[in-house]
Amino acid sequence: MLFDNPDAMLICAFKRDNALCEPDPDATAPRQYDCRPGCGNAVRTDTHARQLLARADEIDQLAASTPGPLGKRLRINANKLRATADTHDATAQPAEAIA
């Protein structure tokens, strides 16, 4: 079963045994607010990758007016989002190729 998670900018192809969100043993859905990077259930579309890049740009704008360590942390976060989008772009396959 697929679960859209717009906050995490991904779709969860939920399989309890693979889930990094640590769902309860009888769970039939992921813990939507506990999505974790690297989960094998996560699937991103090209739209999700574009959203990641847009969010990274927003964070960079915020970082530009944020001093010190907090600004640095924001830029690191933006770079992680860009890296995730870049990984998607480098590894994306059309649905027909994986069906």
Stockholm file with secondary structure:
# STOCKHOLM 1.0

chainA/1-99         MLFDNPDAMLICAFKRDNALCEPDPDATAPRQYDCRPGCGNAVRTDTHARQLLARADEIDQLAASTPGPLGKRLRINANKLRATADTHDATAQPAEAIA
#=GR chainA/1-99 SS CEEEETTTTEEEECCGGGCTTCCCTTCSSCCGGGCCTTCTTEECCHHHHHHHHHHHHHHHHHHHTSCHHHHHHHHHHHHHHHHHHHHHHHHCCCHHHHC
#=GC SS_cons        CEEEETTTTEEEECCGGGCTTCCCTTCSSCCGGGCCTTCTTEECCHHHHHHHHHHHHHHHHHHHTSCHHHHHHHHHHHHHHHHHHHHHHHHCCCHHHHC
//
